[in-house]
Amino acid sequence: MTRTTTATPDEPQDPDGRRPKSRIAREPRSRKRANGEGTIYRRKDGRYEGAAFVPTTAGTSKRVRVYGHTREDVRRQLTRLLEQADRGIPVAAESWTVAKYLAYWLEHVVRPERKPRTYQGYEGVVRLYLVPELGSKRLARLTARDVRSSLPASGLSACAASTASMPPAASHNAAPFQSANAASPGSRCAWSSQSTRC
């Protein structure tokens, strides 16, 4: 007959006399996630990570990871990612830079769908202003702040950048906005939120 004893806090459980390793307190799981719903787990650094397979622009599947400080944050991000996949919106197959994307856009979108003069104007703005300032930036990490901060450095105003390739007849509506920010060609000035609106 086997005898079973229970250990008290001052008695060790192992026969060697060592105390068992303490376990990290875990949050209770609400339920097991089904296949295709992704996975959520806590990392060693205390943050949560979620991962799911979603379709890519190349037609394959890719495991995409999302991070957050709480399980609920990660669950929301993962749900949004999976909803986009269900609607047929793929994630990028590769990590594009702004320069690489703009080159692709000019060749595969603008050139076949626009007139040659429009293509020349867009190509000039991309080559002279956008690529030198933003070309090395990852497209997924590009923010409005990056674009706003690069415009004064490139010598363009927000409205001038959008109307640089337009003929004078088409850009006359933007003239009041450009004159509000007009300065000598070499000078740079601070912008207000009103002067950046077109």
C-alpha angles and dihedrals in degrees: 000000000000120000119215123201130184121226121234122213093263094048121077118235098212118079089228090068095248122131115242118254113266117244123228112250109254130204114243114258116234096212143327113275116238125236111287095023094096128231135276125197142157118256126219091255091060098254124115125242129199127190135185139165112248133171119264133212088256091062096252132105123257131189106237121194129208128190136205145156095246134038090239092056091052092045090054093048092047092048091051091049092050092046089055089050090051090052089053098254106141126206120239113280091213138020105262126201119216091250093052093046094048091051090051092046093051094049102038104029111023102035097053096040105038137056118267093251091054090049091051092052094048092045090052094051091046094047098042104035116012105041097047092051104032105014098107095046116107110247093224090056098044113122135187088250090060091053094045092049093048096052098070091045090054093049095245129121118219092255095041090055091055095044100036094108097038122105115246093257092058097044099050090099090061094051096092090053094047094049090054088062098035117136136150111298096252099041126094125206137182117264129225121215088250095056093054095057116098 
